[in-house]
Every structure is written in C-alpha cells, then in structure tokens.
C-alpha cells in the first residue's frame, strides 16, 4: 500500500512537471511567433530616425507617427494595387473552389473508368512547380492570346496552378464522408446536384476553408507571376507595389515600408480569422447534426 502511494505521488509530480514544461514551451513559442508581428506594427508608428537608431526597440520613441500610414497608402498606390489584388484573388478563388469541389466529388463518389489515372495525374501536377517549370510555354501562350499586362492572364494561371492541390485536399476530405448519406438521399428522391449542394457542400466546409486560406495566401502574396505578366503601374498587385515602393528613394525608409506591410497583411489576417473555426469542425459532428 505504501509503495502504491509512493508511485502515485511520483507520477503526479512527473505529470505536473511535464505540464509545466509544455506550458513554458508554448509560451516561448507564442512569443517567438508574435514578436515579429508586434515589432512590425510598432515600428510602423515610429519615425525613420527612431528605427535606425534602435531598430529592435518596441517603444515608439518620439511619439506615434500615424502619418506613416497616410504617406504609405498614397505613395505606394495601395488603393489601386490592393484593388487589383482583390479582383485577382476573388475571381481566382471562386473558380478554383468551384472546379476543384465538383472534380473532387466525382473522384470521391463516382466510379468511372480512368478514375485512378486521373487522380494520379492531379497528384503529379501537385508535385510539379508549374509556375517555374512551365514558365516559358505559359508566357508564349498568354502572349499569343493577347493577355499580357491584363489581370485575366494571372487569373488563368492561378486557376491552373491552384486546382491540383485543391482537388487532392478536397478528394481526401470528401472520402471521409459516410456513403450512407448518399444512399439515404437517393432513397428520398434527391438528384445528384441536390446531394452535392445540399448535403456535401455544408459538410465540406472545413475542407473548403483550408483550400480558401491556402490559395488566398498563395495568390495574395505571390510576386513572381505578376512580375512577369503585369508590367504597367495600373495593373500591378500589392506585392509589386511594395517592391517598387522601396525603390522610390535611394535607401529604404522602414517606417513607411512597415506601415505598408501592415496594411497589406490585414486581408490575410481577416481571412484566417473568418475561417479558423472551420478547421476544428469534425466531419462526424457535422453529419450527426444533419
């Protein structure tokens, strides 16, 4: 009995120690992740002289400089570049999600000849960096279509490059949905399209949210594709605007650059906050709620 009590106390102490270590590591990890973001936000409120005199200080010496945001907004043309990026991102996301979702449903639920070969092709395309490997032929095609320096050129390329990974993710997700839902819906007289949009679409929300977040970040933050196809200032995206913004002077003025970076980061943060809860939504719980 005494030995049993000693062992119990030992395991309790060990469990508390392990919990304390975990908690400490989580705090350190949170600080490491959040510090650069906090540093960027606070640096955007400093003067350029304050940043260069003590770059890593979090205290805005000399007062808060809100005018940095006004200057960055006007000089970097973020209103126009941001609008271009928004159009490109929204249209690209719409067609990526629509086409990937319908394709994934067919691969996950419909048995047809060549299904495995088609899925293998999507996986192979997912592993190939299409933007770099096929850059020259893509440029020739876009040029022959007369789409150089038009937003539609990068939209087509983003749709083309975003479908393979999206199909792979959504197909894997849809295969976890019980097939009994299809059988019950067919018995109730539901057609294929009704099943796709009324049953599978709500249950696929976590998978769709994952695709939306990944593709949004990929499109919004991309620099390489717009650099090649969008040449004039009127059609440039936020990434090109930021790059040109740093070249307006002989040296980088970090206070204006950080202010511009903060404004450009807002849409990405909002998208993540909007869809974050869907990541923890269980597919089983969703099916039971129906």
Backbone bond lengths (Angstrom), bond angles and torsions (degrees), N, CA, C in turn:
res aa  C-N    CA-C-N  psi(-1)  N-CA   C-N-CA  omega(-1)  CA-C   N-CA-C  phi
1 X - - - 1.465 - - 1.524 111.06 -
2 X 1.354 114.29 -41.16 1.466 118.89 179.86 1.523 110.32 -66.39
3 X 1.351 115.85 -42.43 1.472 119.77 178.19 1.518 111.25 -62.29
4 X 1.307 116.53 -38.22 1.463 120.42 179.02 1.525 111.29 -63.72
5 X 1.335 116.62 -41.86 1.459 120.73 179.08 1.527 111.45 -66.22
6 X 1.346 116.10 -38.56 1.454 119.80 178.45 1.530 111.22 -64.39
7 X 1.330 115.24 -43.60 1.468 119.15 178.05 1.524 111.55 -62.84
8 X 1.325 116.26 -38.94 1.459 120.23 -179.83 1.525 110.55 -64.63
9 X 1.342 117.13 -43.52 1.458 121.09 178.39 1.529 110.89 -63.91
10 X 1.333 114.75 -38.57 1.467 119.30 -179.98 1.528 110.97 -62.58
11 X 1.325 115.55 -45.10 1.469 118.91 -178.68 1.528 111.46 -70.23
12 X 1.334 117.55 -32.12 1.467 120.52 176.53 1.520 110.28 -65.57
13 X 1.349 116.03 -45.22 1.464 120.13 178.56 1.522 111.17 -63.20
14 X 1.325 114.94 -41.71 1.464 119.37 179.35 1.517 111.22 -64.72
15 X 1.325 117.48 -39.04 1.458 121.90 178.49 1.526 110.88 -65.22
16 X 1.342 117.03 -41.95 1.463 120.33 178.42 1.527 111.11 -64.97
17 X 1.352 116.12 -39.91 1.457 119.99 178.73 1.522 110.73 -64.27
18 X 1.332 116.33 -42.96 1.460 120.96 179.35 1.525 111.05 -63.99
19 X 1.337 116.49 -39.89 1.464 120.60 177.69 1.525 111.27 -64.78
20 X 1.325 116.40 -40.98 1.466 120.41 178.88 1.518 111.56 -63.62
21 X 1.336 116.05 -40.80 1.468 120.08 178.60 1.526 110.43 -64.70
22 X 1.319 115.79 -43.31 1.464 120.12 177.90 1.523 110.90 -60.11
23 X 1.317 116.44 -46.35 1.463 121.36 -178.77 1.528 110.65 -62.28
24 X 1.330 116.58 -41.61 1.464 120.64 179.49 1.526 111.07 -64.64
25 X 1.324 116.57 -43.24 1.466 120.45 179.50 1.525 111.38 -64.66
26 X 1.332 116.41 -38.15 1.460 119.90 178.19 1.523 111.45 -64.69
27 X 1.331 116.25 -41.14 1.468 119.75 178.07 1.519 110.70 -63.62
28 X 1.337 116.71 -45.18 1.467 120.20 178.95 1.525 111.30 -62.53
29 X 1.335 116.59 -41.78 1.464 119.94 177.99 1.512 112.37 -63.33
30 X 1.337 116.34 -40.20 1.469 120.53 178.15 1.519 111.50 -63.45
31 X 1.335 116.20 -42.27 1.465 120.41 179.39 1.530 110.64 -64.06
32 X 1.335 116.25 -42.96 1.466 120.38 -179.60 1.527 111.29 -62.38
33 X 1.337 115.77 -37.87 1.471 120.03 -178.52 1.526 111.60 -75.84
34 X 1.328 116.88 -42.12 1.463 120.45 -174.08 1.525 113.45 -82.27
35 X 1.318 117.98 -25.44 1.461 119.64 -175.48 1.530 113.01 -57.64
36 X 1.343 119.86 -47.35 1.472 118.38 179.36 1.525 113.14 -59.85
37 X 1.349 116.29 -37.17 1.467 119.35 179.62 1.519 111.12 -67.54
38 X 1.332 116.61 -45.87 1.467 120.57 178.19 1.519 110.34 -63.19
39 X 1.319 116.75 -41.59 1.465 121.31 179.36 1.528 111.49 -61.21
40 X 1.336 116.83 -41.56 1.458 120.40 179.11 1.526 111.12 -65.33
41 X 1.347 116.61 -43.38 1.466 119.89 -179.10 1.524 111.17 -63.94
42 X 1.321 117.05 -46.25 1.466 120.43 -178.92 1.529 111.48 -69.88
43 X 1.329 117.14 -33.89 1.471 119.56 177.83 1.514 111.55 -68.27
44 X 1.340 116.42 -28.03 1.460 119.46 178.51 1.524 112.28 -69.47
45 X 1.327 116.41 -13.59 1.465 121.19 179.69 1.525 112.58 -101.32
46 X 1.338 116.70 5.73 1.464 121.27 179.23 1.528 110.36 -99.39
47 X 1.310 114.53 169.67 1.462 120.15 169.81 1.521 108.40 -84.46
48 X 1.327 116.60 160.04 1.456 120.23 -179.48 1.528 111.21 -62.95
49 X 1.319 117.38 -35.08 1.468 121.01 179.15 1.526 110.58 -66.17
50 X 1.331 117.41 -39.92 1.466 120.49 179.60 1.522 111.38 -65.64
51 X 1.322 116.62 -36.65 1.463 120.04 179.23 1.521 110.69 -67.37
52 X 1.314 116.96 -45.26 1.461 120.13 -176.71 1.525 112.54 -72.29
53 X 1.319 117.09 -26.62 1.461 119.61 178.35 1.528 111.35 -75.95
54 X 1.339 117.02 -37.11 1.466 121.13 178.34 1.524 107.67 -149.09
55 X 1.325 115.69 84.07 1.463 121.26 -170.37 1.525 113.01 -64.15
56 X 1.324 118.61 -36.26 1.459 121.06 -171.58 1.521 113.64 -94.34
57 X 1.298 117.20 5.77 1.461 120.33 176.82 1.527 110.27 -75.71
58 X 1.332 116.11 141.05 1.458 120.29 -179.98 1.526 112.39 -93.69
59 X 1.319 116.75 -6.12 1.467 121.09 -178.06 1.533 109.24 -92.20
60 X 1.344 118.08 119.54 1.476 120.44 178.57 1.521 112.26 -71.08
61 X 1.335 116.12 87.69 1.461 121.21 -179.37 1.529 109.84 -67.61
62 X 1.331 116.24 136.04 1.454 120.04 179.31 1.511 113.79 90.40
63 X 1.334 117.38 7.83 1.455 120.26 177.85 1.522 113.02 95.59
64 X 1.327 114.64 163.43 1.465 121.26 -179.32 1.527 109.67 -82.12
65 X 1.332 115.61 128.67 1.461 121.63 -177.08 1.537 110.08 -105.61
66 X 1.326 116.46 83.00 1.470 120.76 179.44 1.526 110.84 -68.20
67 X 1.323 116.49 -24.66 1.467 120.36 -178.97 1.519 112.40 -62.40
68 X 1.339 117.42 -18.02 1.464 120.13 176.90 1.525 111.15 -58.21
69 X 1.328 116.29 -39.18 1.465 121.02 -178.78 1.529 110.81 -69.90
70 X 1.314 116.28 -40.83 1.467 119.88 179.11 1.526 110.11 -63.75
71 X 1.326 116.15 -45.20 1.464 120.35 -179.55 1.524 110.88 -64.69
72 X 1.339 116.99 -44.00 1.463 120.44 -179.19 1.525 111.26 -65.51
73 X 1.324 117.17 -39.46 1.470 121.71 179.73 1.525 111.27 -60.98
74 X 1.318 116.66 -42.17 1.459 120.80 -177.27 1.525 112.32 -80.40
75 X 1.318 117.11 -43.63 1.457 120.84 -174.03 1.527 112.46 -74.01
76 X 1.321 116.44 -40.17 1.465 119.95 -178.81 1.525 112.55 -82.76
77 X 1.346 117.29 -0.03 1.475 121.65 179.96 1.535 111.03 54.76
78 X 1.340 115.42 40.98 1.461 119.08 -176.91 1.521 111.90 -66.91
79 X 1.322 117.70 -27.47 1.465 119.69 178.72 1.527 111.00 -63.92
80 X 1.343 117.26 -42.21 1.456 120.81 -179.93 1.526 111.67 -79.43
81 X 1.330 116.19 -45.65 1.464 119.82 179.21 1.525 111.14 -64.53
82 X 1.346 116.11 -39.09 1.454 119.24 178.26 1.521 112.33 -65.64
83 X 1.331 116.56 -37.57 1.466 120.19 177.79 1.534 110.79 -65.15
84 X 1.338 116.38 -40.79 1.467 120.28 176.81 1.528 111.04 -62.31
85 X 1.335 116.37 -44.88 1.465 120.01 179.13 1.520 111.24 -63.83
86 X 1.329 116.51 -37.23 1.461 120.15 -179.78 1.526 111.06 -65.71
87 X 1.336 117.10 -43.74 1.467 120.56 178.20 1.525 110.53 -61.59
88 X 1.327 116.09 -47.49 1.461 120.69 -179.22 1.528 110.69 -60.85
89 X 1.323 116.64 -45.23 1.462 121.00 -175.35 1.528 111.65 -68.10
90 X 1.331 117.12 -45.85 1.470 120.41 -176.65 1.528 111.13 -65.35
91 X 1.339 117.64 -47.06 1.465 120.42 -179.23 1.524 110.71 -65.48
92 X 1.315 116.91 -43.28 1.464 120.23 179.44 1.521 111.15 -62.56
93 X 1.331 116.69 -44.72 1.460 120.71 179.80 1.523 111.61 -62.17
94 X 1.321 116.62 -40.73 1.466 120.10 -178.26 1.532 110.74 -59.29
95 X 1.326 116.84 -49.38 1.465 119.62 -177.26 1.529 112.00 -74.56
96 X 1.336 117.80 -32.64 1.463 119.67 176.37 1.517 110.69 -63.55
97 X 1.329 116.61 -47.31 1.467 120.51 -179.09 1.523 110.96 -66.64
98 X 1.331 117.79 -44.39 1.460 121.30 -178.15 1.526 111.58 -62.74
99 X 1.325 116.92 -53.53 1.460 120.74 -177.16 1.522 112.08 -67.93
100 X 1.334 116.76 -38.86 1.461 120.09 -179.75 1.524 111.44 -68.15
101 X 1.323 116.35 -38.24 1.463 119.94 -178.84 1.532 111.20 -66.77
102 X 1.324 116.82 -46.20 1.472 120.00 179.56 1.532 111.12 -65.59
103 X 1.329 116.85 -40.67 1.461 120.19 178.37 1.520 111.05 -65.61
104 X 1.319 116.82 -41.08 1.458 121.02 -178.99 1.524 111.39 -66.10
105 X 1.321 116.77 -38.25 1.465 119.14 177.52 1.527 110.32 -62.96
106 X 1.328 117.06 -43.21 1.464 120.14 179.35 1.528 111.31 -62.61
107 X 1.326 117.15 -41.24 1.460 120.66 -179.98 1.521 112.28 -70.82
108 X 1.316 117.83 -31.66 1.460 121.19 -175.79 1.521 113.35 -88.27
109 X 1.333 117.69 -26.33 1.460 119.63 -171.11 1.527 115.38 -123.22
110 X 1.301 118.81 -16.46 1.466 120.88 -177.54 1.529 109.45 -111.80
111 X 1.314 115.68 124.18 1.461 120.51 177.77 1.530 109.75 -88.65
112 X 1.309 116.68 117.15 1.459 121.12 179.39 1.530 109.05 -143.63
113 X 1.310 115.71 160.57 1.450 120.77 -177.91 1.538 110.50 -67.79
114 X 1.309 116.39 132.64 1.458 121.46 179.87 1.518 113.90 88.20
115 X 1.338 116.46 7.80 1.473 119.77 -178.14 1.527 111.42 -61.15
116 X 1.333 117.05 -46.83 1.467 120.79 -178.82 1.524 111.57 -65.50
117 X 1.328 116.57 -36.78 1.467 119.98 178.58 1.522 110.28 -65.87
118 X 1.318 116.26 -42.24 1.472 120.48 179.07 1.523 111.10 -63.52
119 X 1.328 116.39 -41.04 1.465 119.83 178.95 1.519 110.84 -65.53
120 X 1.325 116.63 -38.37 1.463 120.75 177.52 1.518 111.01 -63.88
121 X 1.322 116.64 -37.18 1.461 120.47 178.03 1.522 111.33 -64.49
122 X 1.327 117.15 -40.52 1.466 120.10 178.30 1.524 110.94 -64.67
123 X 1.336 116.27 -40.44 1.464 119.88 178.54 1.525 110.32 -64.71
124 X 1.341 116.84 -41.40 1.465 120.51 178.77 1.524 111.50 -63.56
125 X 1.335 116.36 -42.36 1.465 119.81 177.75 1.518 112.01 -65.71
126 X 1.336 115.59 -31.12 1.453 119.66 178.81 1.529 111.10 -66.59
127 X 1.321 116.76 -31.87 1.463 121.33 -177.39 1.518 112.78 -83.37
128 X 1.340 116.62 -14.18 1.464 120.29 -177.61 1.531 109.32 -96.02
129 X 1.327 118.61 126.88 1.479 120.73 175.88 1.525 110.28 -72.84
130 X 1.329 116.53 89.52 1.460 120.87 -172.84 1.522 112.66 -60.57
131 X 1.334 116.93 -35.15 1.455 119.48 -176.82 1.510 113.40 -62.24
132 X 1.343 118.08 -33.23 1.451 121.64 -177.87 1.524 112.41 -95.47
133 X 1.344 116.95 -43.94 1.462 120.71 -175.58 1.519 111.84 -66.86
134 X 1.327 116.52 -41.08 1.468 120.67 -175.95 1.525 112.19 -104.40
135 X 1.318 117.37 24.26 1.456 121.13 -174.23 1.532 112.00 -61.23
136 X 1.337 117.56 -47.40 1.467 120.82 -175.93 1.530 111.93 -67.12
137 X 1.351 119.22 -51.57 1.481 117.36 177.52 1.519 113.48 -62.18
138 X 1.330 117.16 -35.28 1.461 119.31 177.40 1.522 111.06 -63.62
139 X 1.312 115.95 -42.22 1.465 119.47 179.64 1.524 111.02 -63.01
140 X 1.333 116.78 -40.38 1.467 120.39 179.13 1.530 110.97 -64.28
141 X 1.325 116.42 -40.58 1.471 120.23 179.53 1.526 110.67 -65.98
142 X 1.345 116.15 -47.08 1.457 120.28 179.64 1.530 110.63 -61.58
143 X 1.322 116.61 -38.01 1.468 120.38 179.80 1.517 111.30 -66.74
144 X 1.336 117.41 -42.45 1.465 120.63 179.09 1.528 111.60 -66.41
145 X 1.318 116.25 -30.14 1.471 119.83 177.61 1.527 112.09 -77.93
146 X 1.321 117.13 -8.18 1.460 121.07 -179.88 1.510 113.95 72.88
147 X 1.336 116.61 31.54 1.459 120.46 -175.94 1.523 113.48 -106.22
148 X 1.331 117.41 5.76 1.453 119.70 177.73 1.531 109.47 -62.12
149 X 1.303 116.13 136.65 1.466 123.57 179.80 1.534 112.55 68.74
150 X 1.340 115.65 25.98 1.459 121.47 175.39 1.521 109.15 -125.45
151 X 1.322 116.62 145.59 1.457 120.94 -178.50 1.519 112.08 -61.60
152 X 1.332 116.82 -29.77 1.463 120.37 -178.79 1.521 112.57 -63.34
153 X 1.332 117.69 -25.00 1.463 119.92 -179.42 1.527 111.00 -65.24
154 X 1.321 117.80 -49.84 1.463 120.27 -179.17 1.529 111.17 -72.69
155 X 1.329 117.37 -29.12 1.457 119.87 177.00 1.518 110.38 -61.96
156 X 1.333 116.59 -46.63 1.463 120.48 178.43 1.524 111.46 -61.05
157 X 1.318 117.16 -40.99 1.458 120.84 -178.74 1.530 111.24 -69.24
158 X 1.325 117.32 -37.75 1.464 119.63 178.04 1.529 111.15 -66.97
159 X 1.322 116.84 -39.72 1.472 120.04 177.00 1.521 110.05 -63.01
160 X 1.320 115.83 -45.00 1.458 120.89 -179.85 1.526 111.73 -62.18
161 X 1.320 116.87 -41.76 1.455 120.18 -177.87 1.517 114.48 -81.23
162 X 1.332 117.35 -22.43 1.460 120.17 -175.99 1.513 115.10 -89.40
163 X 1.333 117.84 -19.16 1.466 120.72 -176.27 1.533 113.30 -67.04
164 X 1.348 121.22 -45.95 1.474 119.57 -175.95 1.522 114.49 -55.82
165 X 1.325 118.66 -52.60 1.467 120.70 -178.86 1.518 110.93 -66.36
166 X 1.336 117.46 -34.29 1.465 120.74 179.37 1.522 110.72 -67.76
167 X 1.335 117.31 -41.55 1.462 121.19 177.34 1.524 110.70 -62.86
168 X 1.313 116.26 -42.04 1.470 120.23 179.05 1.531 111.05 -60.91
169 X 1.323 117.54 -46.52 1.460 121.28 -178.87 1.527 111.94 -66.16
170 X 1.344 116.20 -46.13 1.462 119.49 -176.33 1.530 112.14 -71.41
171 X 1.326 117.27 -34.85 1.462 119.72 177.57 1.523 110.48 -63.50
172 X 1.319 116.37 -45.31 1.464 120.40 177.36 1.523 111.19 -60.94
173 X 1.320 116.82 -36.48 1.460 121.00 -179.96 1.526 111.52 -72.00
174 X 1.324 117.08 -44.38 1.466 120.52 -177.57 1.525 112.12 -66.90
175 X 1.321 117.10 -28.18 1.463 119.95 -179.79 1.524 112.15 -69.10
176 X 1.320 117.46 -17.27 1.468 120.29 177.79 1.524 112.64 -82.91
177 X 1.319 117.57 -11.26 1.474 120.61 179.44 1.525 108.94 -76.85
178 X 1.335 119.03 130.30 1.472 121.42 -178.22 1.527 111.87 -58.73
179 X 1.316 115.53 134.75 1.470 120.69 178.73 1.527 112.30 -69.60
180 X 1.318 116.75 -16.80 1.466 119.65 178.01 1.520 111.96 -60.02
181 X 1.333 116.86 -26.67 1.463 119.53 177.69 1.529 111.01 -64.45
182 X 1.333 116.54 -39.38 1.464 119.90 176.74 1.526 111.19 -63.05
183 X 1.332 115.19 -46.55 1.462 119.36 -177.59 1.526 111.31 -62.62
184 X 1.327 116.26 -42.46 1.470 119.29 179.16 1.524 111.19 -64.16
185 X 1.326 116.11 -40.02 1.464 119.58 -179.77 1.526 111.18 -67.70
186 X 1.332 117.18 -40.58 1.471 120.00 178.01 1.525 111.14 -63.62
187 X 1.327 116.27 -39.36 1.462 119.82 178.68 1.519 111.88 -65.14
188 X 1.335 116.15 -30.50 1.468 120.42 178.29 1.519 112.14 -82.37
189 X 1.321 117.46 0.24 1.460 121.03 176.31 1.513 115.18 92.00
190 X 1.331 117.92 11.69 1.464 120.63 -179.15 1.526 110.61 -75.92
191 X 1.312 116.90 139.82 1.456 122.17 176.38 1.526 110.29 -84.68
192 X 1.350 115.03 171.91 1.462 120.50 -175.83 1.531 111.76 -59.85
193 X 1.333 117.08 -47.04 1.465 119.55 -178.43 1.523 111.58 -64.49
194 X 1.332 116.97 -36.18 1.472 120.41 177.98 1.522 110.49 -64.38
195 X 1.308 116.80 -39.46 1.464 120.91 178.66 1.522 110.50 -65.57
196 X 1.342 115.99 -41.53 1.469 120.43 -177.23 1.516 110.96 -62.88
197 X 1.340 117.16 -46.38 1.458 120.27 -171.94 1.525 113.77 -92.07
198 X 1.334 117.63 -26.22 1.467 119.49 -177.03 1.525 113.08 -95.11
199 X 1.320 117.11 -26.77 1.465 120.16 -176.45 1.528 111.38 -109.80
200 X 1.322 115.73 -55.19 1.468 118.82 -173.32 1.524 113.42 -75.83
201 X 1.318 116.60 -33.39 1.462 118.38 -178.25 1.531 112.42 -62.72
202 X 1.348 119.97 -46.95 1.480 118.57 176.86 1.526 112.79 -63.33
203 X 1.331 116.80 -38.98 1.462 120.00 -179.10 1.525 112.25 -71.47
204 X 1.318 116.86 -20.45 1.461 121.19 -178.55 1.519 112.85 -89.73
205 X 1.328 117.28 4.95 1.467 120.58 -176.13 1.528 113.44 -54.42
206 X 1.352 120.71 -44.64 1.468 118.75 178.30 1.522 113.08 -61.85
207 X 1.340 116.99 -41.43 1.461 119.70 178.14 1.515 112.10 -66.25
208 X 1.326 117.06 -41.45 1.461 120.76 178.09 1.525 111.03 -65.08
209 X 1.329 117.02 -37.72 1.459 120.16 178.13 1.525 111.11 -63.88
210 X 1.330 116.43 -38.58 1.467 120.08 177.24 1.519 110.87 -62.30
211 X 1.323 115.85 -45.43 1.471 120.12 179.35 1.525 110.73 -63.02
212 X 1.332 116.79 -44.04 1.467 120.75 -178.42 1.522 111.15 -61.52
213 X 1.329 116.67 -44.95 1.469 119.46 -178.58 1.515 111.29 -65.63
214 X 1.332 117.44 -47.19 1.458 120.58 -179.54 1.524 111.84 -61.92
215 X 1.328 116.17 -46.87 1.456 119.80 -177.43 1.527 111.36 -70.57
216 X 1.314 117.44 -36.45 1.464 120.11 177.82 1.529 110.48 -60.87
217 X 1.326 116.54 -47.37 1.458 119.97 179.22 1.522 111.16 -63.48
218 X 1.323 116.53 -40.17 1.460 120.36 -179.21 1.524 111.64 -64.43
219 X 1.328 116.75 -43.11 1.467 120.76 -177.16 1.530 110.88 -76.38
220 X 1.313 117.10 -46.32 1.464 121.15 -176.25 1.529 111.61 -63.89
221 X 1.334 116.92 -37.57 1.465 120.86 -175.64 1.522 113.79 -93.08
222 X 1.322 117.82 -0.87 1.467 119.79 -175.64 1.530 110.79 -70.01
223 X 1.311 114.74 137.28 1.463 121.13 178.63 1.524 111.61 -115.80
224 X 1.329 116.18 -34.21 1.459 121.32 -171.99 1.531 112.75 -65.54
225 X 1.326 117.48 -50.63 1.467 120.93 -175.95 1.530 112.63 -65.41
226 X 1.338 120.01 -49.85 1.472 118.65 177.12 1.528 113.03 -61.13
227 X 1.322 117.51 -31.74 1.464 120.89 -179.33 1.529 110.93 -61.10
228 X 1.332 116.61 -34.98 1.465 120.74 -176.59 1.524 111.84 -82.12
229 X 1.336 117.19 -40.89 1.461 120.24 -168.88 1.529 114.41 -103.17
230 X 1.318 118.87 -20.06 1.464 121.74 -179.11 1.526 108.50 -110.82
231 X 1.318 116.22 110.17 1.466 119.97 -166.99 1.520 113.94 -108.74
232 X 1.302 118.76 -30.18 1.465 120.29 -177.22 1.531 109.96 -95.41
233 X 1.340 117.84 155.66 1.469 120.49 -177.69 1.523 113.99 -60.84
234 X 1.341 117.44 -26.69 1.466 120.40 -175.60 1.530 112.84 -68.06
235 X 1.317 118.20 -23.87 1.464 120.75 -175.62 1.529 112.30 -115.39
236 X 1.305 118.27 9.04 1.463 120.66 -178.46 1.528 111.47 -72.98
237 X 1.327 115.31 155.50 1.456 122.41 178.64 1.528 110.17 -96.16
238 X 1.329 116.55 178.78 1.459 120.12 -177.04 1.523 111.95 -65.12
239 X 1.332 117.34 -34.51 1.461 119.07 179.91 1.524 111.17 -66.45
240 X 1.329 117.11 -40.07 1.464 119.93 176.23 1.524 110.51 -69.55
241 X 1.327 116.38 -35.82 1.460 119.57 177.99 1.515 111.88 -62.96
242 X 1.344 116.17 -40.11 1.454 119.79 178.45 1.520 111.52 -67.19
243 X 1.326 116.40 -40.18 1.458 119.96 179.61 1.520 111.28 -64.17
244 X 1.327 117.23 -43.31 1.461 120.68 178.28 1.526 111.40 -72.01
245 X 1.323 115.98 -28.75 1.455 121.12 179.32 1.532 110.88 -61.51
246 X 1.330 116.28 -37.51 1.460 120.02 179.91 1.514 112.87 -75.06
247 X 1.325 117.52 -11.78 1.461 120.97 -178.59 1.535 112.77 -99.47
248 X 1.334 116.21 3.10 1.455 118.89 -177.16 1.523 111.57 -71.89
249 X 1.341 116.36 -24.08 1.456 120.18 179.66 1.523 109.16 -121.56
250 X 1.329 116.05 167.44 1.459 119.48 178.54 1.513 112.26 -65.76
251 X 1.339 117.86 -26.62 1.454 122.36 177.86 1.529 109.15 -134.74
252 X 1.325 115.43 157.94 1.459 120.25 -177.29 1.526 110.15 -76.23
253 X 1.319 116.01 130.08 1.463 121.39 172.76 1.531 107.02 -98.33
254 X 1.329 114.71 102.70 1.458 121.01 -168.45 1.522 113.14 -66.36
255 X 1.311 118.63 -30.29 1.460 118.93 -178.79 1.531 111.04 -63.84
256 X 1.326 117.06 -41.77 1.466 120.57 177.55 1.533 111.23 -71.52
257 X 1.331 115.49 -38.45 1.464 119.10 179.51 1.521 111.05 -64.40
258 X 1.328 118.33 -44.09 1.459 121.29 179.18 1.528 111.34 -65.46
259 X 1.325 116.98 -36.66 1.461 120.04 177.06 1.526 110.67 -62.97
260 X 1.337 116.38 -42.88 1.465 120.42 177.46 1.524 111.09 -64.72
261 X 1.324 117.83 -40.74 1.466 121.62 179.14 1.528 111.28 -63.72
262 X 1.315 117.26 -38.64 1.466 120.55 177.90 1.525 111.23 -62.52
263 X 1.318 116.52 -43.84 1.470 119.81 -179.46 1.526 111.22 -67.48
264 X 1.326 117.13 -37.01 1.465 120.71 180.00 1.533 110.87 -70.02
265 X 1.330 117.17 -28.54 1.469 121.02 -177.91 1.529 112.94 -78.12
266 X 1.318 117.14 -17.88 1.474 120.49 -176.00 1.532 112.55 -58.60
267 X 1.351 121.01 -48.46 1.473 119.31 -179.54 1.522 113.79 -59.25
268 X 1.340 117.39 -38.83 1.462 120.48 179.67 1.525 110.60 -64.15
269 X 1.323 116.70 -42.66 1.462 120.72 179.47 1.526 110.82 -65.68
270 X 1.320 116.72 -40.53 1.468 120.06 179.61 1.521 111.70 -64.34
271 X 1.325 117.19 -42.04 1.462 120.80 178.35 1.523 110.75 -62.31
272 X 1.320 115.85 -42.68 1.466 118.88 178.63 1.532 111.41 -63.81
273 X 1.320 117.32 -45.45 1.462 120.42 179.84 1.518 111.50 -64.01
274 X 1.318 116.60 -31.79 1.462 120.74 -178.90 1.521 111.98 -69.98
275 X 1.338 117.37 -36.70 1.463 121.12 -172.99 1.526 113.85 -109.21
276 X 1.322 118.89 3.25 1.456 119.46 -173.22 1.522 112.90 -64.89
277 X 1.337 117.55 -35.39 1.462 119.44 -178.30 1.524 112.81 -65.15
278 X 1.326 117.55 -25.54 1.458 120.36 -178.75 1.519 112.25 -70.38
279 X 1.340 117.45 -19.53 1.453 119.75 178.80 1.527 111.67 -67.68
280 X 1.316 117.00 -27.93 1.463 120.04 -177.23 1.523 111.73 -101.39
281 X 1.309 116.73 10.97 1.465 120.57 177.94 1.533 109.29 -82.21
282 X 1.296 118.16 118.28 1.470 121.84 -179.01 1.508 111.19 -77.60
283 X 1.334 116.44 139.79 1.456 119.53 179.78 1.521 111.35 -68.68
284 X 1.342 117.29 -31.97 1.458 120.89 178.68 1.524 110.70 -67.92
285 X 1.339 115.59 -42.94 1.469 119.81 178.32 1.521 111.23 -61.73
286 X 1.340 116.41 -38.22 1.446 120.44 179.94 1.513 111.61 -66.16
287 X 1.346 116.92 -38.19 1.453 120.35 -179.86 1.523 111.24 -69.95
288 X 1.346 116.05 -37.09 1.459 119.00 179.64 1.514 111.98 -67.39
289 X 1.350 115.62 -36.84 1.466 119.64 -179.39 1.504 112.06 -64.29
290 X 1.326 116.41 -26.47 1.457 117.85 177.85 1.512 111.56 -64.19
